[in-house]
Amino acid sequence: MSLLSKLMFWKKQSSTSDNVTSESEQVFNDTSDANSKPASIVKLACYSTLFLFIVFYLIGVYWSSEPDVFEVDEQNAYKVTGQEKQLIVGYTTVLTTEKVARTLLEKPGGYLSNDVLPPSVFLDNLPAWEFGVLVQVRDMASVLRNHMSRSQSQSLENAHLKEAEPLFNNDHSLWIWPAAENKYEKAINKLSAYREELGKVETPDTQFYTRADNLRAWLTLVEKRLGGLSQRLSASVGQDRVNTDLSGDTAALQSTKNATDLSVKTPWFEIDDTFYEARGGCWALIHLLKAIEVDFAPVLEKKNAKASLAQIIRELESTQESIWSPIILNGSGFGLMANHSLVMASYISRANAGLIDLRELLSNG
């Protein structure tokens, strides 16, 4: 074979080898690309999930912040008659009830109790707080309709309050139409309409009566609410109690006989919910009691009860102190770890005792 033929043969072989190598590299690259695509998708999904988790967490922290205590507005409760300013009786109480109820709808995150989407669906402390506030608003709406707006038991009830009370009593967890927020918004508007008619000559049938018996009716409801919250908070560590259901009346009966000794303990997954429900109820009561202090000032002065009411408000304000622990602790009564529920129960019990004394004071003479 000549030298020229050998060179041509070698060149052909080299070209064939290069083509095979190129094809092998192409196949390898295609295989690598095919394998890297699923890995990239998994990475993207992980990063997206982590990003959403962080965003939802930050939103949840912001939405979980409780509203601050606001100043009760009594400046707008006066009307000018000639050269004198005259207090519109009941204006402050109704306006404060409106503001407390509206806070549920306008605070950060809005009304959360009926949300079914993240992140609010994973939050339980603020919905419990909202329910505590809502219970106090419902009780005030009931007393406004049945007592404070009526002169006697045979008098007619106010048309606005007649509609407002059942609207507030709608299920707080409804999210499908009509949602709970819509019902509460209508109820607030009804309270506003009642308030606007107070003190007007053209609406003499719209009244607010600051009698001692009307105030006692509301205090009786508040006592029961605080007493129940105090018992549930105290049961965070478990208690053995003596059954006192029929105490004080030898002829009293009950539907089903209970044991003489009872063991009561709040389930561990309800402890923080009970705590925040009590905290929300106390937050609402602080404002309502301050409003009552304005409208029922003559009654309280006559009984020399203003100092007693001020002390009750101070006890309730202690329930709103900052919580420095990231979780609600539930240590044993005299153990190493704090028990936030027992601390809250002590403040509520003292406030409840003051309310009982105040109600008895109002009933004497």
HELIX and SHEET records of a PDB file:
HELIX    1   1 LEU A    3  TRP A   63  1                                  61    
HELIX    2   2 GLN A   75  ALA A   77  5                                   3    
HELIX    3   3 TYR A   91  GLU A  106  1                                  16    
HELIX    4   4 SER A  120  PHE A  122  5                                   3    
HELIX    5   5 ASN A  125  VAL A  143  1                                  19    
HELIX    6   6 LEU A  144  MET A  148  3                                   5    
HELIX    7   7 ALA A  159  PHE A  168  1                                  10    
HELIX    8   8 ALA A  180  GLU A  197  1                                  18    
HELIX    9   9 ALA A  212  SER A  234  1                                  23    
HELIX   10  10 ALA A  235  VAL A  237  5                                   3    
HELIX   11  11 TRP A  268  GLU A  270  5                                   3    
HELIX   12  12 ILE A  271  ASP A  295  1                                  25    
HELIX   13  13 ALA A  297  LYS A  302  1                                   6    
HELIX   14  14 LYS A  306  SER A  318  1                                  13    
HELIX   15  15 HIS A  340  SER A  363  1                                  24    
SHEET    1   A 2 TYR A  78  THR A  81  0                                        
SHEET    2   A 2 GLU A  84  LEU A  87 -1                                        
SHEET    1   B 2 GLN A 239  VAL A 242  0                                        
SHEET    2   B 2 ASP A 261  VAL A 264 -1                                        
END                                                                             
